Amino acid sequence: MVVDYAALKSGGFMRQKQKNHFSMRLKVIGGELEAAQLAAIAEVAEKYGRGRVHLTARQGVEIPFIKLADVETVKADLMSKGVFTGVCGPRVRTVTACQGNAVCPSGCIDTYTLARGISERYFGRELPHKFKFGVTGCRNNCLKAEENDLGVKGVYCVSWSHEACNLCGVCVKACREGAISVREDTLFMDENLCNNCGRCAKACPSRAWIGEPGYLLSFAGTFGNRIAQGRQILPPLKDTATLFRAADAALDFFDRHGKPGERLLAAVERAGWDLFEKIIRAEALHA
């Protein structure tokens, strides 16, 4: 029997060193699974593997020691319980995310809803090489957004109301960047120091600071054979429509300029950061 290993890999089955055995990668969005899904995964691991499950560095779940003869049966068994296989190879991979503002007090954005939207739009898209999205909810950057081909970091776009402020100084103490100061009968914020963390708005007892959730994007980061920090080339974005325009432009650029086996960073460096930034800004901001 001729085995199409490339097709198996693209569908999430990675060859092991043990002959005719595979580690099965599952689709997990934003690191979140329901208890029933976990139970189904455990059952399959016991029945078709060796009772083991591996949690990957990118919030993925893999079941090792799946036999070649059981591949289709395992897929059908898991699908019937709402668990689907992931992908490998040159395509958009699993989207990672922290818990965001639904759970974390520091969170500025709904990370899981955004991760699902990104996954529904891009997951599995064929590209010159792998492409990774990561969503982190705030400036604490638990998901290390800049390590991804496209990273999203939650921020707050803040504004201050003089009328509502009693100059209590709570925001001055809350700001870790030293961007806010009291001068005579008013507050002053140095926008060059502000990092849009939103701590001022969250701490303000009189709601004089208003925080609007936003998205800070970084492009062409890598963490593997080559380590490089993604670059921020756009101001904080205030809506997902603009975010998706920027993401569409980045993936289209990769499609046009990327060579097989190279990451987005290599394609951007060859074509030029100036060109890449011009395209991203034109598509996202119509600038």
Backbone torsions as a table, in degrees:
resi	resn	phi	psi	omega
1	MET	NA	131.2	177.4
2	VAL	-85.8	125.5	-178.8
3	VAL	-102.4	125.9	178.0
4	ASP	-88.4	88.3	-176.8
5	TYR	-67.1	-32.7	179.3
6	ALA	-63.2	-42.4	179.0
7	ALA	-66.8	-39.4	178.0
8	LEU	-63.1	-42.6	179.9
9	LYS	-64.5	-43.0	-180.0
10	SER	-62.3	-25.8	179.0
11	GLY	-94.1	9.8	173.7
12	GLY	99.4	6.4	179.6
13	PHE	-105.1	108.5	-176.6
14	MET	-100.0	131.1	-178.5
15	ARG	-62.8	137.6	173.7
16	GLN	-96.4	170.1	176.2
17	LYS	-69.0	-23.3	176.3
18	GLN	-79.3	128.0	-175.0
19	LYS	-57.9	134.8	176.9
20	ASN	60.5	28.4	173.9
21	HIS	-124.4	146.2	-175.6
22	PHE	-134.6	148.4	168.9
23	SER	-96.9	118.9	-173.1
24	MET	-91.9	115.9	179.6
25	ARG	-88.7	132.4	-177.5
26	LEU	-104.8	156.6	178.9
27	LYS	-84.4	116.4	177.3
28	VAL	-127.9	125.9	-179.1
29	ILE	-102.7	122.3	175.8
30	GLY	62.1	24.4	177.6
31	GLY	70.6	15.2	-173.7
32	GLU	-114.8	130.1	175.4
33	LEU	-134.2	148.3	174.2
34	GLU	-80.8	156.4	-178.5
35	ALA	-57.8	-38.0	-180.0
36	ALA	-65.2	-35.2	176.9
37	GLN	-67.3	-40.9	177.5
38	LEU	-61.5	-40.0	178.9
39	ALA	-63.9	-40.7	178.9
40	ALA	-64.4	-40.4	179.2
41	ILE	-64.7	-43.8	179.1
42	ALA	-62.0	-40.8	179.9
43	GLU	-63.0	-43.5	179.6
44	VAL	-67.3	-39.0	178.8
45	ALA	-61.3	-38.9	178.2
46	GLU	-70.5	-40.9	-172.6
47	LYS	-79.3	-39.7	-173.1
48	TYR	-114.9	-15.2	178.9
49	GLY	-109.5	-138.2	178.6
50	ARG	-123.1	28.7	177.5
51	GLY	73.3	21.8	-178.6
52	ARG	-121.8	148.8	174.7
53	VAL	-133.4	136.9	178.9
54	HIS	-109.9	130.4	175.2
55	LEU	-98.0	119.9	-174.6
56	THR	-81.1	170.7	179.3
57	ALA	-67.6	-19.2	-179.4
58	ARG	-109.4	39.2	174.0
59	GLN	63.9	18.3	178.6
60	GLY	-88.7	165.8	175.6
61	VAL	-123.6	130.5	177.7
62	GLU	-127.1	140.1	175.2
63	ILE	-109.6	107.7	-179.6
64	PRO	-81.9	167.0	175.7
65	PHE	65.9	36.4	170.4
66	ILE	-84.3	127.9	-177.8
67	LYS	-77.5	147.4	178.9
68	LEU	-52.9	-41.8	-177.2
69	ALA	-66.8	-18.2	-176.4
70	ASP	-101.9	0.5	-172.2
71	VAL	-54.5	-54.6	-176.1
72	GLU	-66.7	-36.8	178.9
73	THR	-64.5	-43.3	179.7
74	VAL	-63.9	-44.3	178.8
75	LYS	-58.2	-46.6	-178.7
76	ALA	-65.4	-40.4	-179.7
77	ASP	-61.4	-47.1	-178.4
78	LEU	-69.4	-41.7	-179.8
79	MET	-59.5	-36.1	-180.0
80	SER	-65.8	-16.4	-179.0
81	LYS	-113.5	16.7	174.6
82	GLY	80.7	21.1	177.5
83	VAL	-117.4	131.4	-174.5
84	PHE	-123.3	156.0	-179.6
85	THR	-74.7	154.6	177.6
86	GLY	-91.2	-158.1	179.4
87	VAL	-135.9	159.0	171.4
88	CYS	-133.5	-179.1	174.8
89	GLY	78.8	-161.5	-171.9
90	PRO	-81.1	78.3	-178.1
91	ARG	-163.0	171.7	179.1
92	VAL	-69.7	126.7	-175.3
93	ARG	-91.7	-174.9	178.1
94	THR	-57.3	137.8	179.2
95	VAL	-88.3	124.9	179.2
96	THR	-95.6	155.4	178.6
97	ALA	-161.7	150.6	169.7
98	CYS	-84.6	-174.2	-175.8
99	GLN	-80.2	-16.0	173.5
100	GLY	64.1	-163.1	-172.0
101	ASN	-74.7	-5.4	175.9
102	ALA	-70.7	-24.0	-176.2
103	VAL	-130.3	-43.4	-170.9
104	CYS	-87.5	129.0	178.9
105	PRO	-61.3	-25.9	-179.4
106	SER	-83.1	-14.6	-174.1
107	GLY	-62.8	137.3	178.4
108	CYS	-103.9	-22.4	-175.5
109	ILE	-134.1	162.8	175.0
110	ASP	-83.5	89.9	-172.9
111	THR	-66.4	-39.8	-174.5
112	TYR	-69.5	-41.9	176.9
113	THR	-61.0	-41.0	177.9
114	LEU	-65.9	-42.4	179.0
115	ALA	-60.5	-40.6	177.6
116	ARG	-63.8	-41.7	178.8
117	GLY	-62.6	-41.8	178.1
118	ILE	-64.2	-44.4	-179.2
119	SER	-62.9	-45.0	-179.6
120	GLU	-62.5	-31.3	-176.2
121	ARG	-84.8	-35.2	-168.8
122	TYR	-125.3	-19.7	-171.9
123	PHE	-52.9	128.8	177.0
124	GLY	83.5	-1.8	-179.9
125	ARG	-60.8	131.9	-179.9
126	GLU	-72.5	134.1	-178.2
127	LEU	-144.2	173.4	178.2
128	PRO	-60.1	-31.4	177.7
129	HIS	-154.4	-178.5	-178.7
130	LYS	-62.3	151.9	-178.8
131	PHE	-139.1	126.6	-174.5
132	LYS	-117.9	133.4	172.3
133	PHE	-106.5	142.0	173.3
134	GLY	-139.4	136.2	-177.9
135	VAL	-121.0	121.1	177.1
136	THR	-119.9	142.9	-166.3
137	GLY	-80.9	-17.4	-175.7
138	CYS	-159.6	-174.4	-178.5
139	ARG	-68.4	-14.6	175.0
140	ASN	-64.2	-24.7	168.5
141	ASN	59.8	42.2	-179.4
142	CYS	-57.7	-32.2	-178.7
143	LEU	-91.0	5.2	174.4
144	LYS	51.4	62.7	-173.7
145	ALA	-53.8	-37.6	-174.7
146	GLU	-71.5	-5.2	176.4
147	GLU	-84.0	-6.2	-174.8
148	ASN	-99.2	159.0	173.2
149	ASP	-59.2	-39.1	171.1
150	LEU	-138.2	112.7	179.6
151	GLY	-105.8	144.5	177.5
152	VAL	-121.6	127.6	179.3
153	LYS	-121.0	128.6	178.8
154	GLY	-73.8	135.4	177.8
155	VAL	-139.0	173.9	171.6
156	TYR	-117.2	133.0	170.3
157	CYS	-95.3	111.7	-169.1
158	VAL	-106.3	151.8	173.1
159	SER	-140.0	156.2	-174.2
160	TRP	-121.8	137.6	178.1
161	SER	-106.9	116.2	-180.0
162	HIS	-63.3	-39.2	-176.8
163	GLU	-63.9	-35.8	-176.2
164	ALA	-85.3	-14.1	-173.0
165	CYS	-85.2	137.0	175.7
166	ASN	-109.1	11.4	177.0
167	LEU	57.5	39.2	-179.1
168	CYS	-71.0	-23.4	177.5
169	GLY	86.7	3.5	-179.8
170	VAL	-61.3	-40.0	-179.1
171	CYS	-66.6	-32.8	178.5
172	VAL	-62.6	-43.2	179.0
173	LYS	-70.9	-33.3	-177.4
174	ALA	-72.6	-29.6	-175.8
175	CYS	-74.8	116.9	-178.7
176	ARG	-81.8	-12.4	-176.8
177	GLU	-95.1	-5.4	-177.6
178	GLY	67.9	29.1	-175.6
179	ALA	-84.2	-17.0	-174.7
180	ILE	-114.1	136.7	177.4
181	SER	-145.1	155.1	176.4
182	VAL	-98.1	127.3	178.7
183	ARG	-128.9	109.2	-177.5
184	GLU	56.3	-113.9	-175.7
185	ASP	-108.0	30.0	-179.5
186	THR	-150.8	167.8	174.7
187	LEU	-101.7	151.8	176.1
188	PHE	-130.7	132.6	175.7
189	MET	-119.3	127.0	177.0
190	ASP	-86.8	105.0	-176.5
191	GLU	-64.5	-21.5	177.7
192	ASN	-72.7	-22.6	178.2
193	LEU	-96.1	-25.8	-178.1
194	CYS	-62.9	130.6	177.1
195	ASN	-109.3	13.7	175.8
196	ASN	62.5	30.4	-179.5
197	CYS	-71.3	-27.3	178.9
198	GLY	83.7	7.0	-178.8
199	ARG	-63.2	-31.5	178.9
200	CYS	-63.8	-45.7	-178.8
201	ALA	-67.5	-36.7	-179.5
202	LYS	-72.1	-30.0	-176.5
203	ALA	-88.4	-21.8	-171.2
204	CYS	-63.9	118.0	-178.4
205	PRO	-75.5	-19.9	-177.8
206	SER	-105.5	5.3	-179.9
207	ARG	56.7	34.4	175.0
208	ALA	-74.7	-26.5	174.4
209	TRP	-95.4	127.9	178.4
210	ILE	-110.5	126.8	180.0
211	GLY	-112.8	126.8	176.5
212	GLU	-110.0	122.8	-178.6
213	PRO	-55.6	143.2	178.8
214	GLY	-147.0	176.3	-174.7
215	TYR	-129.5	126.9	176.4
216	LEU	-108.7	119.9	-174.9
217	LEU	-101.0	145.7	171.3
218	SER	-127.7	144.9	-172.4
219	PHE	-123.2	143.0	168.9
220	ALA	66.8	39.4	171.8
221	GLY	-85.8	155.5	176.8
222	THR	-144.3	152.3	174.8
223	PHE	-148.4	94.1	-178.0
224	GLY	-173.2	-125.7	176.3
225	ASN	-59.8	-32.5	175.3
226	ARG	-124.0	133.2	-179.6
227	ILE	-109.7	124.6	179.2
228	ALA	-148.9	141.2	179.9
229	GLN	-87.0	130.6	178.0
230	GLY	-62.7	152.2	-176.9
231	ARG	-103.1	142.2	172.9
232	GLN	-91.2	119.3	-178.4
233	ILE	-124.0	3.5	178.7
234	LEU	-126.8	153.1	172.3
235	PRO	-71.5	168.6	175.6
236	PRO	-55.6	133.8	-179.0
237	LEU	-97.5	143.7	-173.9
238	LYS	-103.6	0.1	-179.7
239	ASP	-150.2	155.2	-177.8
240	THR	-73.4	-23.8	177.8
241	ALA	-60.8	-43.7	178.1
242	THR	-68.0	-39.7	177.8
243	LEU	-57.9	-46.3	-177.8
244	PHE	-70.0	-31.0	174.6
245	ARG	-63.6	-40.7	178.0
246	ALA	-65.3	-42.5	179.3
247	ALA	-65.9	-43.0	176.7
248	ASP	-56.3	-44.8	-178.1
249	ALA	-64.5	-39.7	-179.6
250	ALA	-65.9	-43.4	179.5
251	LEU	-69.7	-38.3	177.1
252	ASP	-63.8	-39.7	177.0
253	PHE	-60.6	-45.3	179.0
254	PHE	-61.2	-41.6	177.6
255	ASP	-60.0	-41.5	-176.2
256	ARG	-77.6	-39.4	-170.2
257	HIS	-106.7	-15.3	-176.8
258	GLY	-77.4	149.3	174.5
259	LYS	-107.6	151.3	-179.4
260	PRO	-53.8	132.1	176.0
261	GLY	87.1	2.3	178.3
262	GLU	-116.8	148.5	-179.0
263	ARG	-80.5	171.5	179.8
264	LEU	-56.0	-39.6	-177.8
265	LEU	-55.5	-45.6	-179.2
266	ALA	-63.2	-38.9	179.3
267	ALA	-66.1	-41.0	179.7
268	VAL	-66.6	-42.2	-179.3
269	GLU	-64.7	-37.4	-179.9
270	ARG	-71.5	-43.6	-179.0
271	ALA	-78.0	-26.7	178.8
272	GLY	109.7	131.3	178.3
273	TRP	-62.5	-33.5	-179.9
274	ASP	-61.7	-43.6	178.7
275	LEU	-66.1	-45.3	-179.4
276	PHE	-59.2	-47.8	-179.7
277	GLU	-63.2	-40.4	179.2
278	LYS	-60.4	-43.2	-179.2
279	ILE	-68.0	-45.7	-178.5
280	ILE	-62.4	-44.9	-179.8
281	ARG	-66.5	-38.2	-179.9
282	ALA	-65.5	-41.9	-177.9
283	GLU	-76.3	-41.9	-175.2
284	ALA	-78.7	-44.4	-172.4
285	LEU	-107.5	-2.8	-174.4
286	HIS	54.3	37.6	-178.0
287	ALA	-101.5	NA	NA
